[in-house]
């Protein structure tokens, strides 16, 4: 399996080669379409100037004149009417040419070999050193007609340029590959760092510092990786705390049940003590059953496997029924219940919200002193707002931020006569969030607590 570094290097090299090839093809297309005809016209004009200069100067020896012209980096090839040929300057590599072409030139036509003949598909045909790749012009000397073929000596005129371009191309290729090797390593290095960090994270190590000071996508990835690491650390801490809390909540009642059961079995207790012990065992068993139900509810809500069956029902009637169910609790403390519950229809899961009101009202009853008061009211504007306000002991600002944490209890001593499992408010928050609602809690020590549940007011169209 090829590494990312090798893949990137090969990709960049392929891009360089492909771009060079495409550039060459584009240059060739431009030459074939534009420069080829222009080059032929230019050489034709030069050939015409050579002949015009000779014909306008009487007394010039044609052989000597053509020799001087050839010395100006031209290749010349002259054929007389009998087929005799003379060559001036650097000889043509390929001297094959059709006799019909020679006769056409002798007859006064101009042979345009650059465009008339095929010299390959590429621009390299421009450098073909053949008689066919030349311009043929008629010329006369003392009444005799000749066919003069003219071509610039490309090798002499551009030989150094060829070498320079060859070195330039080779140097560009080598430098490009060297830079690709260096900068690809620079690109891949932070990814290798992230890969190593991911390995350490998978092994359970969260103290990972990434020194990637970049303001690009890789730098952004490093920032998100650091955020993910912090989130996973918090999640792992929460998991460990959750296990610890569950163990504590289960172990304490089990210890009580075990201790009192052994005391009863030993036979060294009175009938009155036995009844008291059995009552405690029953209460602790009920607490364990309630805790297991709450844990199952939270787990199903977290996994979104809990069946949610919303329906339209009277919210005010539901709250009144919960108050009737809890009547014994609030009457024992002689609490004053003040209700402002106008008729309100809601679209929600009735059984889940039954748990919401039971948990919230039970908390208010539990933390409100005897002869205190609890006010429950419903307001409906853009959203349905249910507010439960009590005159209880209140909650400090530090505890207020944590009341919805699982297993959190404001009572640090965990006195089970005044506190529950610490899961009630967590379940409330989860149910409200599933219904697209929100929770707001306000409290001050000694001034009571106010909890407001905000829920969507819209009902299904068919039900309104």
FENHUSUL-V76047 format. One record per backbone hydrogen bond with DSSP energy under -0.5 kcal/mol. CO is the residue of the C=O (numbers start at 0). NH is the residue of the N-H. If there is no record, write none. Layout:
BEGIN
[[CO/NH] [CO/NH]]
END
This chain:
BEGIN
[[2/6] [3/7] [4/8] [5/9] [6/10] [7/11] [8/12] [9/13] [10/14] [11/15] [12/16] [13/17] [14/18] [15/19] [16/20] [17/21] [18/22] [19/23] [20/24] [21/25] [22/26] [23/27] [24/28] [25/29] [26/30] [27/31] [28/32] [29/33] [29/34] [30/35] [33/37] [34/38] [35/39] [36/40] [37/41] [38/42] [39/43] [40/44] [41/45] [42/46] [43/47] [44/48] [45/49] [46/50] [47/51] [48/52] [49/53] [50/54] [51/55] [53/56] [55/57] [56/59] [59/61] [60/64] [61/65] [62/66] [63/67] [64/68] [65/69] [66/70] [68/71] [69/72] [69/73] [72/152] [73/75] [74/150] [75/87] [76/148] [77/85] [78/146] [79/82] [83/79] [85/77] [87/75] [92/94] [93/130] [97/100] [97/101] [98/102] [99/103] [100/104] [101/105] [102/106] [103/108] [104/107] [108/110] [109/111] [110/112] [110/135] [111/115] [112/116] [116/118] [119/118] [121/124] [122/125] [123/126] [124/127] [127/129] [128/92] [128/93] [129/132] [130/133] [131/133] [133/112] [134/149] [135/110] [136/147] [138/145] [140/143] [143/140] [144/80] [145/138] [145/147] [146/78] [146/148] [147/136] [147/149] [148/76] [149/134] [150/74] [151/153] [152/156] [153/157] [154/158] [157/161] [158/162] [159/163] [160/164] [161/165] [162/166] [163/167] [164/168] [165/169] [166/170] [167/171] [168/172] [169/173] [170/174] [171/175] [172/176] [173/177] [174/178] [175/179] [176/180] [177/181] [178/182] [179/183] [180/184] [181/185] [182/186] [183/187] [184/188] [185/189] [186/190] [187/191] [188/192] [189/193] [190/194] [191/195] [192/196] [193/197] [194/198] [195/199] [196/200] [197/201] [198/202] [199/204] [200/203] [203/205] [205/207] [207/209] [208/210] [209/211] [210/212] [211/213] [215/219] [216/220] [217/221] [218/222] [219/223] [220/224] [221/225] [222/226] [223/227] [224/228] [225/229] [226/230] [227/231] [228/232] [229/233] [230/234] [231/235] [232/236] [233/237] [234/238] [235/239] [236/240] [237/241] [238/242] [239/243] [240/244] [241/245] [242/246] [243/247] [244/248] [245/249] [246/250] [247/251] [248/252] [249/253] [250/254] [251/255] [252/256] [253/257] [254/258] [255/259] [256/260] [257/261] [258/262] [259/263] [260/264] [261/265] [262/266] [262/267] [263/266] [269/273] [270/274] [271/275] [272/276] [273/277] [274/278] [275/279] [276/280] [277/281] [278/282] [279/283] [280/284] [281/285] [282/286] [283/287] [284/288] [285/289] [286/290] [287/291] [288/292] [289/293] [290/294] [291/295] [292/296] [293/297] [294/298] [295/299] [296/300] [297/301] [298/302] [299/304] [299/305] [300/303] [306/308] [307/309] [308/349] [310/312] [310/347] [312/314] [312/345] [313/317] [314/318] [315/319] [316/320] [317/321] [318/322] [319/323] [320/324] [321/325] [323/326] [325/329] [326/330] [327/331] [328/332] [329/334] [330/333] [332/370] [334/336] [335/337] [335/373] [336/338] [337/375] [339/341] [339/377] [343/314] [343/315] [345/312] [345/347] [347/310] [347/349] [348/352] [349/353] [350/354] [351/354] [351/355] [352/356] [353/357] [354/358] [355/359] [356/360] [357/361] [358/362] [359/363] [360/364] [361/365] [362/366] [363/367] [364/367] [366/368] [366/392] [368/371] [371/335] [372/390] [373/337] [374/388] [375/339] [376/386] [378/380] [378/384] [381/456] [382/380] [382/384] [383/385] [383/454] [384/378] [384/386] [385/452] [386/376] [386/388] [387/450] [388/374] [391/447] [392/445] [395/399] [396/400] [398/401] [398/402] [399/402] [401/404] [404/407] [409/411] [410/413] [413/415] [414/417] [414/418] [421/406] [421/407] [422/426] [423/427] [424/428] [425/429] [426/430] [427/431] [428/432] [429/433] [430/434] [431/436] [432/435] [434/455] [437/453] [439/451] [441/449] [443/446] [443/447] [447/443] [448/389] [449/441] [450/387] [451/439] [451/453] [452/385] [452/454] [453/437] [454/383] [459/462] [459/463] [460/463]]
END
